[in-house]
Amino acid sequence: NGSAALTKLSMADYNGSILRVAKSVNKNMVGIKGIVIWDSQKNFIMVTKGEIVDELKMIPKKGTVFDLEIPINEEDALLYTILGDRFKYRSSDRAGRKFKSRRADDLLYYVYNNQ
């Protein structure tokens, strides 16, 4: 059920999940993949694989699109896209919050820059 999954993902705690930066206003961040160790109000703090040692990176949510892959079995996985602009709350605040429908004018940025 797609709508139930989206509701659960909007309230989920992303600590421990593996996220990849699909798009960003800062082009240097595109392609960064790591494990989220802290989900703050404005940033995801992630552990990424470095050349010699692992690194901590602070990825701002604003202006960033993240990919989240949820494995179903050994071969298949569901790929979800998370718009960082829509996750401006901490995970503990999102869990008890009821989300309302709102205007989607800000989503035009993602539509026009996707072409």
JOVENBEL-V501721 format. One record per run of one state. SS is the DSSP state (helix for helix, strand for strand, loop for the rest). FROM is the first residue (numbers start at 1). TO is the last residue. If there is no record, write none. Layout:
ss = {SS & SS}
from = {FROM & FROM}
to = {TO & TO}
This chain:
ss = {loop & helix & loop & strand & loop & helix & loop & strand & loop & strand & loop & strand & loop & strand & loop & strand & helix & loop & helix & loop & helix & loop}
from = {1 & 2 & 11 & 18 & 25 & 27 & 30 & 33 & 40 & 43 & 49 & 55 & 61 & 64 & 72 & 77 & 84 & 87 & 91 & 96 & 105 & 113}
to = {1 & 10 & 17 & 24 & 26 & 29 & 32 & 39 & 42 & 48 & 54 & 60 & 63 & 71 & 76 & 83 & 86 & 90 & 95 & 104 & 112 & 115}
